[in-house]
Amino acid sequence: MSKLSPVVTIIIFFVVGVTCLLFYSWSRMVVIEQGYALTTLTNEQKKLLDDNAKLKLQIAALRSPERIENLAITKFHLQQPESWQVVELRNKFNATVASQKW
């Protein structure tokens, strides 16, 4: 096996060293970019969770019986029925219907 000249050996070590430095720099840059992306997604998740909580609260407020009654009276001009206007419906098949699976 022939011996390499000292200049060729130095060049090979230099090329390998530069290649390792470039790979290390690239990998660190990718890690930093992924960290920024993770931070952005985490902030977006927090915002979406806050929005979800606000929307659930808004749904609860919109479904409140007091609000619905107020809308019925003020907007639709409805009123409570008189006792003679109420008809109770009884289910004569209550036990049968409750046990059946549709």
ABEGO torsion letter per residue (X at the ends): XBBBBAAAAAAAAAAAAAAAAAAAAAAAAAAAAAAAAAAAAAAAAAAAAAAAAAAAAAAAAAABAAAAAAAAAAAAGBBBBBAAABBBBBBAAAAAAAABBX
